[in-house]
Amino acid sequence: MNKWDYGGAYQRHPLAENEIVIFDDGSMVKVHNIFYPLPEFMLKADLIFVDPPWNLGNLNTFYTKADRADYQDSYEKFYKRLFECIAQINPKSCYVEIGKEYLADFIIEMRRLYKYVTFYNSMYYHNKDRLCYVVRGSNKAKKPKLDGMDEEDIIAWICANEDYECIGDLCMGRGLVGINAYKNGKRFVGTELNHKRLAVLVEELYKMGLGYKKQSSRAIGLPHRCEVHATPVLPY
Ligand SMILES: C[S@@+](CC[C@H](N)C(=O)[O-])C[C@H]1O[C@@H](n2cnc3c(N)ncnc32)[C@H](O)[C@@H]1O
């Protein structure tokens, strides 16, 4: 099996790009490229946590993993589009994970959207040498104390303690946000470029007892492959 098949969950839970996965608790996810118009269900999110690719090289490794050849030539275009999506969703609070290189740019973007912006020193893979940052924007002054925590623990903390009905993630990957929301009895919505990665979340939740059905995005009036928004990308 290919290294980027992620254990083959996508064969047991195939996800097509014109389908929405609707879980039995009302949570929804979709294989989707954020450069396309946002699926309407993403507007349900009143809180966001997103861990996007951190720079151009990293972005394009995810295109390779997704078997795509439409490599991107600008990280700025990507993160501008990410923040455009966040602005459209307009959650009460928003957390975005990022590496050192673009930390200042992300703080600037967050300040355009929120009155109170802070950031936390964090790490990934529970390894103190793997540094990252989590930028938080909110319209409320009160901020949680998350400095120095691993990003996985930050996600768990947010899903358990933030004030929200439905958490959104625009780059869901294998779905830490979805798993932690479900563990806390909360709904989630998400999009992810790579169907193989998203299928890992669907399978994990299925094993935890959360059933789902798939519905054509056309059937419920959502854009399938409509015209390209801000930046042209090749079709899938
Ligand atoms: C660092 S990973 C997120 C990991 C995630 N927090 C998890 O729990 O697995 C970034 C994700 O962004 C996705 N991604 C990259 N470009 C994207 C795009 N244009 N639209 C949507 N998702 C994208 C990648 O496929 C990857 O899964």
The ligand as an ORCA input file, in Angstrom:
! r2SCAN-3c Opt
* xyz 0 1
  C      -1.430     20.331      8.831
  S      -2.693     19.474      8.027
  C      -4.063     19.527      9.125
  C      -3.984     18.425     10.149
  C      -5.275     18.292     10.910
  N      -5.359     19.249     11.999
  C      -5.486     16.878     11.407
  O      -6.067     16.705     12.489
  O      -5.108     15.923     10.706
  C      -3.200     20.606      6.760
  C      -4.303     20.050      5.875
  O      -4.675     21.055      4.923
  C      -5.119     20.383      3.748
  N      -5.135     21.319      2.617
  C      -4.083     21.757      1.882
  N      -4.488     22.581      0.900
  C      -5.830     22.679      0.998
  C      -6.824     23.363      0.255
  N      -6.498     24.114     -0.788
  N      -8.116     23.220      0.622
  C      -8.443     22.439      1.697
  N      -7.549     21.766      2.449
  C      -6.250     21.876      2.108
  C      -4.098     19.260      3.607
  O      -4.531     18.231      2.741
  C      -3.907     18.825      5.052
  O      -4.716     17.737      5.389
*
